[in-house]
Amino acid sequence: MLTANTPETLHSLITQMQEIEEQIIEAGGELTPEIEALISGTEEKIEDKLDSYAAMIQYLKGQAEYLDNQAKLYAARKRTVTNSIDSMKERMLGAMQAIGQNKIKTAEHSYSYRDYVSYGVREDATAGEIKALIESGLGSLEFKPDKTAIKERYNNAKEIPGCITVNTKPSITIR
């Protein structure tokens, strides 16, 4: 819980620097000993705050890694449970087929099986076959840009096509 003894926030330290800037302007640009002391103290506090942020980032990275590992563990467990369900259903189906019954009713459940038909496209379908399916409204061709290749080609280019977007976002590196 935050209290009156809680250290200053990064935002409040930046505000202090802006107030010091105002004092410098009011003093006609003169750096009085008082202003220099305020600058030094505030800069040290900002440096300490940045170190604290970096420590918290490292902690949160550890938490994210832990959660990622847990997600992988639960995904593996889910696959195991799902595979068990599928295996049990296959055994039930096999038993019903073995006794020649496609419908069975018990006190708790009703069981039945039927042939399920699914359709797909062969992996080795030709370009012409795929084009015909798309033209018939039975598929779509999705374009996925290769952002790495685009960056390599246009990184220092003088002219960039209008369909290419370039977004610049500042980032911080912590070493």
Backbone as a chain_set.jsonl record, in Angstrom:
{"seq": "MLTANTPETLHSLITQMQEIEEQIIEAGGELTPEIEALISGTEEKIEDKLDSYAAMIQYLKGQAEYLDNQAKLYAARKRTVTNSIDSMKERMLGAMQAIGQNKIKTAEHSYSYRDYVSYGVREDATAGEIKALIESGLGSLEFKPDKTAIKERYNNAKEIPGCITVNTKPSITIR", "coords": {"N": [[0.846, -1.183, 0.0], [0.54, 2.212, -0.805], [2.022, 4.928, 0.885], [2.543, 7.983, 2.813], [5.253, 7.937, 2.958], [6.048, 6.783, 0.664], [8.214, 6.5, -2.134], [8.946, 9.133, -4.535], [7.149, 9.466, -7.64], [7.998, 8.699, -11.062], [6.751, 10.439, -12.765], [6.238, 12.623, -11.028], [8.839, 13.42, -10.554], [9.66, 14.276, -13.068], [7.957, 16.415, -13.313], [9.067, 18.011, -11.31], [11.512, 18.625, -12.547], [10.586, 20.209, -14.616], [9.612, 22.34, -13.146], [12.011, 23.284, -12.105], [13.149, 24.136, -14.455], [11.481, 26.316, -14.973], [12.281, 27.966, -12.848], [14.887, 28.503, -13.609], [14.418, 29.981, -15.913], [13.084, 32.151, -14.782], [15.185, 33.17, -13.316], [16.646, 34.336, -15.221], [18.241, 32.655, -16.704], [20.374, 32.087, -15.144], [22.284, 29.84, -13.25], [21.811, 29.304, -10.164], [23.319, 28.451, -6.963], [21.369, 27.132, -5.469], [19.566, 26.269, -7.428], [21.245, 24.558, -8.896], [21.688, 22.603, -6.953], [19.093, 21.588, -6.696], [18.76, 20.536, -9.287], [20.774, 18.546, -9.364], [19.967, 16.872, -7.229], [17.431, 16.06, -8.128], [18.076, 14.827, -10.559], [19.552, 12.633, -9.601], [17.539, 11.302, -8.218], [15.86, 10.638, -10.348], [17.556, 8.902, -11.766], [17.773, 6.855, -9.859], [15.11, 6.08, -9.812], [14.788, 5.142, -12.435], [16.467, 2.903, -12.28], [14.979, 1.434, -10.443], [12.674, 0.96, -11.948], [13.832, -0.635, -13.941], [14.549, -2.872, -12.418], [12.005, -3.767, -11.686], [10.994, -4.372, -14.202], [12.658, -6.545, -14.876], [11.788, -8.368, -12.914], [9.076, -8.655, -13.7], [9.471, -9.742, -16.241], [10.434, -12.229, -15.503], [8.134, -13.197, -14.244], [6.412, -13.278, -16.462], [7.719, -15.207, -18.003], [7.485, -17.42, -16.297], [4.669, -17.683, -16.276], [4.281, -18.215, -18.982], [5.548, -20.717, -19.154], [3.838, -22.152, -17.477], [1.495, -21.982, -18.97], [2.241, -23.523, -21.181], [2.549, -25.97, -19.896], [-0.095, -26.456, -19.024], [-1.339, -26.512, -21.507], [-0.213, -28.814, -22.578], [-1.239, -30.673, -20.778], [-3.936, -30.374, -21.343], [-3.992, -31.33, -23.978], [-3.378, -34.01, -23.441], [-5.611, -34.818, -21.909], [-7.66, -34.346, -23.79], [-6.865, -36.141, -25.796], [-7.234, -38.494, -24.371], [-10.005, -38.485, -24.081], [-10.771, -38.697, -26.787], [-9.682, -41.218, -27.337], [-11.213, -42.851, -25.627], [-13.744, -42.486, -26.772], [-13.275, -43.664, -29.27], [-12.926, -46.327, -28.47], [-15.458, -46.853, -27.436], [-16.964, -46.586, -29.785], [-15.815, -48.665, -31.276], [-16.648, -50.848, -29.75], [-19.437, -50.718, -30.064], [-19.607, -51.144, -32.826], [-18.531, -53.702, -32.939], [-20.509, -55.262, -31.788], [-22.482, -54.863, -33.545], [-24.365, -52.802, -33.313], [-25.834, -49.679, -33.908], [-27.169, -47.943, -32.37], [-27.673, -47.462, -28.939], [-29.351, -47.573, -25.873], [-29.184, -46.656, -22.551], [-29.818, -46.551, -18.997], [-28.767, -44.131, -18.265], [-27.685, -42.806, -20.527], [-27.928, -42.175, -24.081], [-26.611, -43.73, -26.916], [-25.179, -43.381, -30.101], [-23.976, -43.938, -33.414], [-22.66, -42.623, -36.463], [-21.648, -42.241, -39.85], [-19.347, -39.754, -40.405], [-18.807, -37.242, -42.667], [-16.22, -35.478, -44.177], [-14.689, -32.769, -45.958], [-11.932, -31.626, -47.922], [-8.93, -30.164, -49.273], [-6.422, -31.522, -51.278], [-2.975, -31.597, -50.335], [-1.188, -31.512, -52.431], [-2.437, -30.155, -54.463], [-2.742, -28.575, -57.618], [-1.647, -25.327, -58.856], [-3.465, -24.366, -60.703], [-5.767, -25.837, -60.05], [-6.256, -24.85, -57.487], [-6.692, -22.151, -58.092], [-9.047, -22.392, -59.58], [-10.797, -23.29, -57.575], [-10.828, -21.04, -55.899], [-11.901, -19.103, -57.636], [-14.408, -20.185, -57.887], [-15.526, -19.539, -55.545], [-14.922, -21.159, -53.414], [-12.794, -20.957, -51.781], [-10.059, -18.952, -50.553], [-7.401, -16.708, -51.258], [-4.94, -15.697, -49.266], [-2.978, -12.912, -48.556], [0.081, -12.492, -46.977], [2.168, -10.233, -45.69], [5.773, -10.09, -45.699], [7.298, -8.768, -43.25], [9.918, -8.456, -42.357], [11.472, -8.768, -44.691], [10.463, -6.61, -46.152], [11.321, -4.469, -44.566], [14.111, -4.79, -44.811], [14.438, -4.271, -47.553], [13.455, -1.608, -47.904], [14.618, -0.052, -45.927], [16.64, 2.004, -46.023], [15.791, 3.323, -48.233], [15.143, 5.805, -50.719], [12.739, 6.233, -51.956], [9.578, 5.019, -51.164], [7.018, 2.739, -51.789], [3.555, 3.697, -51.851], [1.874, 1.838, -50.642], [3.274, 0.727, -48.62], [3.717, 0.955, -45.2], [5.329, 2.921, -42.717], [6.211, 2.93, -39.482], [7.342, 4.641, -36.702], [8.539, 4.156, -33.516], [9.525, 5.114, -30.363], [11.873, 3.372, -28.301], [13.184, 1.788, -25.368], [16.343, 0.661, -24.24], [17.634, -1.594, -21.98], [20.464, -2.358, -20.261]], "CA": [[0.0, 0.0, 0.0], [1.304, 3.45, -0.879], [1.856, 5.795, 2.057], [3.222, 9.279, 2.697], [6.684, 7.663, 2.837], [6.288, 6.163, -0.63], [9.103, 7.337, -2.956], [8.313, 9.931, -5.581], [6.929, 8.794, -8.912], [8.762, 9.232, -12.19], [5.985, 11.597, -13.238], [6.462, 13.776, -10.14], [10.223, 13.873, -10.745], [9.673, 15.04, -14.32], [7.301, 17.684, -12.979], [10.068, 18.808, -10.584], [12.473, 19.143, -13.522], [9.916, 21.302, -15.323], [9.58, 23.47, -12.207], [13.382, 23.815, -12.066], [13.287, 24.879, -15.713], [10.806, 27.602, -14.76], [13.13, 28.772, -11.96], [16.033, 28.962, -14.408], [13.909, 31.05, -16.777], [12.82, 33.314, -13.917], [16.477, 33.714, -12.877], [17.32, 34.889, -16.387], [19.193, 31.688, -17.227], [21.466, 31.905, -14.184], [22.202, 28.642, -12.425], [22.189, 29.632, -8.787], [23.687, 27.239, -6.217], [20.138, 26.441, -5.071], [19.03, 25.578, -8.616], [22.151, 23.444, -9.192], [21.432, 21.554, -5.964], [17.822, 20.965, -7.075], [18.991, 19.741, -10.5], [21.563, 17.372, -8.987], [19.133, 15.98, -6.418], [16.356, 15.501, -8.948], [18.683, 13.893, -11.517], [19.874, 11.403, -8.871], [16.283, 10.612, -7.94], [15.4, 10.055, -11.614], [18.409, 7.742, -12.037], [17.351, 5.8, -8.929], [13.787, 5.626, -10.245], [14.995, 4.321, -13.626], [16.987, 1.619, -11.797], [13.853, 0.719, -9.841], [11.848, 0.495, -13.062], [14.548, -1.741, -14.582], [14.415, -4.03, -11.524], [10.628, -4.242, -11.799], [10.886, -4.982, -15.525], [13.277, -7.866, -14.774], [10.858, -9.203, -12.139], [7.904, -8.954, -14.529], [9.91, -10.677, -17.287], [10.451, -13.54, -14.844], [6.745, -13.609, -14.073], [5.885, -13.611, -17.786], [8.323, -16.49, -18.382], [6.831, -18.441, -15.469], [3.305, -17.867, -16.774], [4.397, -18.876, -20.285], [5.827, -22.125, -18.872], [2.607, -22.744, -16.946], [0.568, -22.11, -20.086], [2.689, -24.684, -21.952], [2.227, -27.154, -19.097], [-1.537, -26.679, -19.097], [-1.677, -26.886, -22.884], [0.161, -30.225, -22.715], [-2.219, -31.441, -20.003], [-5.192, -30.327, -22.092], [-3.84, -32.277, -25.086], [-3.457, -35.36, -22.887], [-7.009, -35.081, -21.556], [-8.412, -34.417, -25.047], [-6.507, -37.411, -26.426], [-7.89, -39.553, -23.594], [-11.424, -38.454, -24.461], [-10.859, -39.251, -28.143], [-9.4, -42.651, -27.242], [-12.377, -43.492, -25.025], [-14.811, -42.476, -27.78], [-12.923, -44.672, -30.266], [-13.203, -47.633, -27.868], [-16.915, -47.002, -27.386], [-17.386, -46.806, -31.159], [-15.381, -50.012, -31.623], [-17.509, -51.816, -29.059], [-20.758, -50.713, -30.717], [-19.452, -51.769, -34.139], [-18.265, -55.121, -32.729], [-21.767, -55.977, -31.512], [-23.4, -54.578, -34.64], [-25.412, -51.869, -32.899], [-25.489, -48.282, -34.139], [-27.868, -47.183, -31.325], [-27.824, -48.161, -27.664], [-29.941, -46.711, -24.851], [-29.03, -47.158, -21.188], [-30.575, -45.754, -18.035], [-28.172, -42.8, -18.128], [-27.328, -42.144, -21.781], [-28.24, -42.78, -25.374], [-25.412, -43.732, -27.742], [-25.395, -43.712, -31.506], [-22.877, -43.515, -34.274], [-22.948, -42.459, -37.87], [-20.457, -41.879, -40.613], [-19.154, -38.312, -40.539], [-18.117, -36.961, -43.925], [-15.561, -34.161, -44.212], [-14.087, -32.454, -47.242], [-10.748, -30.786, -47.857], [-8.182, -30.034, -50.524], [-5.138, -32.218, -51.195], [-1.79, -30.749, -50.183], [-0.481, -31.415, -53.705], [-3.305, -29.557, -55.49], [-1.987, -27.687, -58.513], [-2.008, -23.91, -58.815], [-4.682, -24.228, -61.504], [-6.891, -26.364, -59.26], [-6.506, -23.889, -56.393], [-7.28, -20.962, -58.72], [-10.434, -22.727, -59.928], [-11.568, -23.319, -56.323], [-10.984, -19.654, -55.45], [-12.838, -18.446, -58.557], [-15.735, -20.757, -57.645], [-15.979, -19.11, -54.223], [-14.697, -22.256, -52.476], [-11.542, -20.727, -51.068], [-9.524, -17.596, -50.683], [-5.953, -16.598, -51.261], [-4.62, -14.635, -48.309], [-1.642, -12.336, -48.675], [0.702, -12.181, -45.692], [3.424, -9.545, -46.002], [6.983, -10.45, -44.973], [7.728, -7.468, -42.724], [11.377, -8.415, -42.289], [11.969, -8.524, -46.053], [10.077, -5.237, -46.51], [12.229, -3.569, -43.844], [15.436, -4.892, -45.426], [14.435, -3.645, -48.881], [13.138, -0.178, -47.888], [15.167, 0.585, -44.731], [17.318, 3.27, -46.356], [15.359, 3.706, -49.577], [14.692, 7.188, -50.882], [11.325, 6.185, -52.324], [8.862, 3.863, -50.629], [5.681, 2.698, -52.375], [2.484, 4.18, -50.979], [1.218, 0.752, -49.92], [4.144, 0.342, -47.507], [3.635, 1.883, -44.062], [6.509, 2.982, -41.869], [5.855, 3.459, -38.17], [8.49, 4.796, -35.824], [8.122, 4.186, -32.116], [10.721, 5.103, -29.511], [11.963, 2.254, -27.381], [14.302, 1.932, -24.429], [17.166, -0.523, -24.065], [18.181, -1.692, -20.618], [21.594, -3.312, -20.248]], "C": [[0.886, 1.239, 0.0], [0.991, 4.321, 0.333], [2.567, 7.116, 1.8], [4.724, 9.082, 2.522], [7.043, 6.986, 1.508], [7.192, 7.076, -1.46], [8.328, 8.062, -4.057], [8.16, 9.117, -6.867], [7.799, 9.419, -9.981], [8.073, 10.477, -12.732], [6.24, 12.828, -12.36], [7.884, 14.304, -10.276], [10.351, 14.692, -12.031], [9.032, 16.407, -14.087], [8.277, 18.591, -12.227], [11.093, 19.402, -11.546], [11.862, 20.301, -14.305], [9.831, 22.535, -14.426], [10.957, 24.109, -12.091], [13.643, 24.628, -13.33], [12.649, 26.261, -15.577], [11.651, 28.526, -13.88], [14.338, 29.33, -12.718], [15.599, 30.118, -15.305], [13.675, 32.315, -15.963], [14.107, 33.97, -13.456], [17.278, 34.249, -14.052], [18.385, 33.959, -16.943], [20.34, 31.401, -16.283], [21.23, 30.641, -13.365], [22.726, 28.975, -11.033], [22.578, 28.343, -8.073], [22.439, 26.434, -5.785], [19.559, 25.632, -6.233], [19.914, 24.385, -8.964], [21.933, 22.293, -8.222], [20.125, 20.823, -6.29], [18.002, 20.053, -8.294], [19.692, 18.433, -10.135], [20.711, 16.368, -8.211], [18.061, 15.3, -7.244], [16.915, 14.508, -9.961], [19.017, 12.57, -10.837], [18.607, 10.599, -8.58], [15.734, 9.945, -9.201], [16.226, 8.815, -11.949], [18.018, 6.568, -11.137], [16.005, 5.214, -9.368], [13.916, 4.747, -11.492], [15.542, 2.944, -13.244], [15.872, 0.778, -11.172], [12.925, 0.164, -10.918], [12.512, -0.714, -13.727], [14.442, -3.011, -13.737], [13.012, -4.616, -11.634], [10.405, -4.916, -13.146], [11.488, -6.382, -15.496], [12.371, -8.83, -14.01], [9.669, -9.621, -12.999], [8.256, -9.88, -15.688], [9.945, -12.097, -16.728], [9.045, -14.075, -14.653], [6.143, -14.043, -15.408], [6.435, -14.96, -18.249], [7.683, -17.637, -17.596], [5.429, -18.733, -15.997], [3.304, -18.549, -18.135], [4.654, -20.366, -20.092], [4.592, -22.831, -18.336], [1.592, -22.952, -18.062], [0.936, -23.32, -20.941], [2.353, -25.978, -21.22], [0.74, -27.471, -19.19], [-1.985, -27.057, -20.503], [-1.351, -28.363, -23.113], [-0.835, -31.106, -21.962], [-3.556, -31.489, -20.73], [-5.141, -31.309, -23.257], [-3.983, -33.711, -24.589], [-4.895, -35.727, -22.558], [-7.86, -35.23, -22.817], [-8.124, -35.722, -25.772], [-7.156, -38.585, -25.697], [-9.369, -39.638, -23.948], [-11.607, -39.088, -25.833], [-10.643, -40.765, -28.128], [-10.595, -43.408, -26.662], [-13.54, -43.562, -26.014], [-14.545, -43.525, -28.857], [-13.223, -46.076, -29.738], [-14.708, -47.89, -27.802], [-17.462, -47.312, -28.781], [-17.03, -48.229, -31.601], [-16.262, -51.08, -30.995], [-18.878, -51.883, -29.73], [-20.684, -51.383, -32.087], [-19.267, -53.279, -33.986], [-19.552, -55.91, -32.473], [-22.832, -55.673, -32.552], [-24.55, -53.658, -34.279], [-24.97, -50.438, -33.212], [-26.251, -47.356, -33.195], [-28.002, -48.062, -30.096], [-28.374, -47.164, -26.667], [-29.752, -47.399, -23.511], [-29.856, -46.28, -20.277], [-30.038, -44.32, -17.967], [-27.946, -42.065, -19.441], [-27.894, -42.883, -22.977], [-26.995, -42.643, -26.237], [-25.807, -44.058, -29.168], [-24.15, -43.298, -32.271], [-23.347, -43.452, -35.704], [-21.643, -42.125, -38.562], [-20.432, -40.364, -40.789], [-18.32, -38.069, -41.785], [-17.497, -35.569, -43.84], [-14.87, -34.002, -45.557], [-12.879, -31.554, -47.029], [-10.118, -30.694, -49.225], [-6.836, -30.709, -50.302], [-3.995, -31.204, -51.063], [-1.082, -30.526, -51.519], [-1.352, -30.855, -54.832], [-2.487, -28.575, -56.326], [-2.465, -26.244, -58.367], [-3.301, -23.673, -59.587], [-5.908, -24.715, -60.746], [-7.267, -25.398, -58.132], [-7.171, -22.638, -56.941], [-8.745, -21.212, -59.058], [-11.319, -22.755, -58.684], [-11.837, -21.896, -55.827], [-12.008, -18.931, -56.321], [-14.258, -18.948, -58.376], [-16.291, -20.345, -56.283], [-15.774, -20.173, -53.16], [-13.381, -22.123, -51.713], [-11.11, -19.291, -51.233], [-8.004, -17.668, -50.644], [-5.617, -15.421, -50.36], [-3.17, -14.208, -48.489], [-1.127, -12.034, -47.281], [2.048, -11.525, -45.985], [4.577, -10.047, -45.136], [7.603, -9.146, -44.479], [9.243, -7.346, -42.644], [11.967, -8.108, -43.659], [11.645, -7.099, -46.498], [11.028, -4.248, -45.847], [13.618, -3.587, -44.477], [15.493, -4.159, -46.761], [14.299, -2.117, -48.785], [13.746, 0.584, -46.717], [15.81, 1.93, -45.024], [16.925, 3.773, -47.737], [14.884, 5.152, -49.602], [13.212, 7.237, -51.212], [10.724, 4.886, -51.811], [7.465, 3.867, -51.238], [4.615, 3.103, -51.361], [1.798, 3.083, -50.183], [2.038, 0.272, -48.732], [4.009, 1.394, -46.41], [4.914, 1.795, -43.25], [6.081, 3.649, -40.573], [7.11, 3.512, -37.32], [7.978, 4.949, -34.4], [9.387, 4.164, -31.266], [10.699, 3.89, -28.581], [13.186, 2.464, -26.492], [15.019, 0.603, -24.338], [17.734, -0.479, -22.67], [19.287, -2.743, -20.653], [22.126, -3.449, -18.862]], "O": [[1.875, 1.299, 0.731], [-0.162, 4.434, 0.751], [3.118, 7.345, 0.724], [5.403, 9.962, 1.994], [8.204, 6.659, 1.264], [6.977, 8.288, -1.496], [7.23, 7.667, -4.448], [8.94, 8.204, -7.141], [8.281, 10.541, -9.823], [8.729, 11.448, -13.112], [6.433, 13.932, -12.868], [8.114, 15.505, -10.131], [11.074, 15.688, -12.068], [9.504, 17.423, -14.597], [8.316, 19.797, -12.471], [11.502, 20.552, -11.385], [12.553, 21.269, -14.62], [9.965, 23.659, -14.91], [11.07, 25.331, -11.991], [14.28, 25.68, -13.281], [13.219, 27.258, -16.019], [11.729, 29.728, -14.134], [14.755, 30.468, -12.502], [16.316, 31.109, -15.444], [14.022, 33.414, -16.394], [14.141, 35.179, -13.227], [18.454, 34.58, -13.904], [19.331, 34.415, -17.584], [21.194, 30.565, -16.579], [20.134, 30.402, -12.857], [23.928, 28.93, -10.772], [22.212, 27.256, -8.52], [22.47, 25.204, -5.746], [19.127, 24.491, -6.069], [19.403, 23.314, -9.292], [21.988, 21.13, -8.62], [20.047, 19.599, -6.179], [17.471, 18.943, -8.334], [19.265, 17.353, -10.541], [20.73, 15.171, -8.496], [17.808, 14.106, -7.084], [16.309, 13.464, -10.204], [18.797, 11.504, -11.412], [18.602, 9.372, -8.682], [15.209, 8.833, -9.144], [15.677, 7.795, -12.365], [17.941, 5.428, -11.594], [15.794, 4.003, -9.302], [13.238, 3.726, -11.603], [15.132, 1.932, -13.813], [15.829, -0.439, -11.351], [12.449, -0.967, -10.813], [11.844, -1.699, -14.04], [14.266, -4.102, -14.278], [12.853, -5.836, -11.672], [9.703, -5.925, -13.224], [10.893, -7.316, -16.034], [12.207, -9.981, -14.415], [9.296, -10.794, -13.028], [7.44, -10.714, -16.083], [9.537, -13.047, -17.396], [8.788, -15.259, -14.871], [5.447, -15.056, -15.479], [5.701, -15.766, -18.822], [7.378, -18.69, -18.155], [5.046, -19.894, -16.149], [2.43, -19.369, -18.418], [4.054, -21.193, -20.779], [4.326, -23.978, -18.695], [0.908, -23.975, -18.102], [0.056, -24.062, -21.38], [1.929, -26.958, -21.832], [0.359, -28.621, -19.409], [-2.917, -27.845, -20.664], [-2.115, -29.079, -23.76], [-1.229, -32.163, -22.455], [-4.23, -32.518, -20.734], [-6.104, -32.034, -23.509], [-4.631, -34.534, -25.236], [-5.35, -36.822, -22.889], [-8.688, -36.137, -22.903], [-9.04, -36.346, -26.307], [-7.579, -39.555, -26.326], [-9.919, -40.729, -24.095], [-12.494, -39.92, -26.023], [-11.339, -41.503, -28.825], [-10.949, -44.482, -27.15], [-14.239, -44.574, -26.087], [-15.469, -44.199, -29.31], [-13.722, -46.922, -30.48], [-15.173, -48.997, -28.074], [-18.313, -48.187, -28.943], [-17.842, -48.914, -32.223], [-16.584, -52.088, -31.625], [-19.418, -52.968, -29.942], [-21.599, -52.113, -32.468], [-19.777, -54.053, -34.796], [-19.679, -57.064, -32.881], [-23.957, -56.166, -32.458], [-25.614, -53.736, -34.893], [-23.874, -50.027, -32.834], [-26.032, -46.144, -33.195], [-28.383, -49.229, -30.177], [-27.913, -46.024, -26.615], [-30.107, -48.565, -23.342], [-30.526, -45.357, -20.741], [-30.785, -43.397, -17.645], [-28.007, -40.836, -19.479], [-28.283, -44.048, -22.894], [-26.389, -41.572, -26.293], [-26.664, -44.907, -29.411], [-23.383, -42.436, -31.842], [-24.295, -44.126, -36.106], [-20.656, -41.767, -37.919], [-21.398, -39.772, -41.271], [-17.239, -38.639, -41.932], [-18.167, -34.602, -43.476], [-14.513, -34.984, -46.208], [-12.823, -30.804, -46.054], [-10.713, -31.104, -50.222], [-6.187, -30.502, -49.277], [-4.053, -30.104, -51.611], [-0.453, -29.489, -51.727], [-1.052, -31.051, -56.01], [-1.649, -27.841, -55.802], [-3.54, -25.979, -57.829], [-4.136, -22.87, -59.171], [-6.964, -24.084, -60.792], [-8.446, -25.164, -57.865], [-8.107, -22.115, -56.336], [-9.59, -20.341, -58.846], [-12.461, -22.297, -58.726], [-12.944, -21.587, -55.387], [-12.881, -18.231, -55.807], [-15.213, -18.231, -58.674], [-17.392, -20.75, -55.908], [-16.392, -20.1, -52.099], [-12.921, -23.073, -51.079], [-11.726, -18.518, -51.965], [-7.419, -18.583, -50.065], [-5.972, -14.28, -50.659], [-2.263, -15.036, -48.563], [-1.815, -11.392, -46.488], [2.966, -12.183, -46.473], [4.377, -10.391, -43.971], [8.35, -8.496, -45.211], [9.793, -6.263, -42.84], [12.866, -7.275, -43.773], [12.464, -6.451, -47.15], [11.488, -3.301, -46.484], [14.235, -2.538, -44.661], [16.486, -3.498, -47.065], [14.973, -1.403, -49.526], [13.426, 1.757, -46.523], [15.539, 2.904, -44.323], [17.65, 4.564, -48.341], [14.304, 5.652, -48.638], [12.508, 8.161, -50.805], [11.281, 3.804, -51.996], [6.789, 4.895, -51.21], [4.765, 2.875, -50.161], [1.196, 3.365, -49.147], [1.546, -0.511, -47.919], [4.169, 2.587, -46.666], [5.507, 0.724, -43.115], [5.641, 4.798, -40.572], [7.853, 2.534, -37.233], [7.099, 5.764, -34.121], [10.232, 3.285, -31.436], [9.64, 3.448, -28.137], [14.097, 3.22, -26.828], [14.391, -0.455, -24.355], [18.253, 0.546, -22.228], [19.051, -3.889, -21.037], [23.074, -4.201, -18.637]]}, "num_chains": 1, "name": "protein.A"}
